[in-house]
């Protein structure tokens, strides 16, 4: 499946969950979001990564650091077709181990 179609299907799935999704209809529309994510990574404020399963992008997971309060928050989403397969559980365990 072409990457643009995968991205658009994921965007549709999380439309009601994430505020930035409403403004993003194409892969090109995601460029400001990607830049924001890269700035967070460069500034040690957090990171977001794709979740791949069987060679396909099926979701995302990320962590944001609040250094002043010494806390982190984790967010994730997964495509409807990938729900119930333990993918998020595995991704969360991997992310938490790496922190």
N, C-alpha and C positions, 0 to 999 in steps of 0.2 A: 504494500500500500504506500503511495507517495507520502512523503513527510508532511506536505501541506494539508492533505486530507486528514491525517492522523491528528495534526495540531488543531485543525478546525473542529474535529469531532470531540477532542478533549475540551476545547473552549466551550462548545455547546453544553457539554456535561456539567461544567462548573459555573455556568453562567450566573446562577443565583447564589453561588457561594463566595465568589471573589469579586471585589469591586472593580478591579482593573479589566475584567473580562468584557464588560459591556462595551468598551471602546475598541476592542480588538477583533477584527473580522478575518484578517489575512496574516500570513507569516511575517510580512513586512510591518504590520501594525504592532508586532511584538517587539520590535527593535528597542523602543524606549524602556520596556520592561526588562529586556536582556541587559541593557546598559545599567539600569538600576541594580539588578542582581550582581553584575560584575563590580559595581562600585561598592556594594555591601561586602563582597568577598575581599576586595582590595583594602577596605577599611576595617577588616576583621569584625564586621557587624553581623555576619551570617552568610549563608549560601543556600542556593536552590539547585537541585539536580534532577535530571530526568530519571524515571524508573522504566527500565526496559525488561520485557518478558518475552522469551522466544524470539528475540531479535526485533521486537517492535516497541516503540515508545507507548507506554500505557498510562503514564501518570507522572507526577512530580512529588518531591519531598524536599523540605527545606527547614532550616533552623535560623532563628534570629537571636542575637545575643543582646542582653541588656546588662552591660558591664557595671553600671552604677548600682543596680539592685542584685547583681550576681545571679541572674536568672536567664533561662533560655525558653523560647517557645518554638514548638515544632508544628509545622503545617504540612498537609499532604492532600492529594486527590488522586483518584484513579478512574479510568474509563469504566463505563457501565459493564462492558463485556469482560472486564478483568476482575470484577468484584467477586468475593467469596473464594478466592484461590490462595489466600494467605500471602499475597504479594506485599501488601502494606505491612503485615506483621513482620515479614522477613526484612523489609526495608527499614522499618522502625528499629528493629534489633540491631541491624548493621549500623545505622546512624548513631544510635545511643552508644554502642561499643566504641565508635570512632571519636566520640566527644571525650 
